[in-house]
Each structure stands twice: as C-alpha cells, then as structure tokens.
C-alpha cells in the first residue's frame, strides 16, 4: 500500500475471537486496536488448534461484529485479514484455499483488495 494511504487510513484487523483470548497479544491487537472478531463455531478454528477444517461461524454472535465492520467500511476504514482463514502450517506447499467469507465485505462494498505476503 502507498505510505500516504496507510498514514491516512484507519486500519483494523479481522481476527479469530480465540486470538483475542491470549493475555497480552490478544488484548493489544484485539480489543485495544479495535479489531473485528470472527466467532468460529469450532473451538480454536483459525488459530491452529481444534478443528482447523471447520470455518463456519456462530451467526448470532457474528452479527454485531459484521455491523461494526460495515460501519467502519462506510467511514472509509481499511480491513486487514488473512484470507486463508488461519495460520498456514505448511507454507512451503503453497497457499491454503482462500475462504469466501474473507471477501464478502469487499465484494459488497466494491472496495479494492490489496495482496501482501510475508516470507521467512
């Protein structure tokens, strides 16, 4: 992303609600940063524990987070998320399939999608 854009934009992450439970990290990148939580039904999904193949969400709990996310997008806020839906334990084998839900808000509001990758 262009540096000028990053400085002006209010970037918030979309993260598994299970990450928010971590004592220091979860609070700092979660609640204090205003991140949006994804309430997976499977315990630990999206964080390398539990049933890593089940990415269904608790729709009742997710509704309020989706409303907050939509308000953020309408204020021209930026979302950062991992479309693979979790931590990739075998990056040398390539990317995991992207989850459809990761792109729902971008498609709904016709917002641009920027890709980034970390290596090493």
Buried (B, 14 or more C-beta within 10 A) or exposed (E): EEEEEEEEEEBBBBBBBBBBEEEEEBEEBBEEEBBBBBBBBBEBBBBEEBEBEBBEBEEEBBEEBBEBBEEBBEEEBBBEBBBBBBBBEEBEEEEBEEBEBBBEBBEEEEBEEEEEEEEE
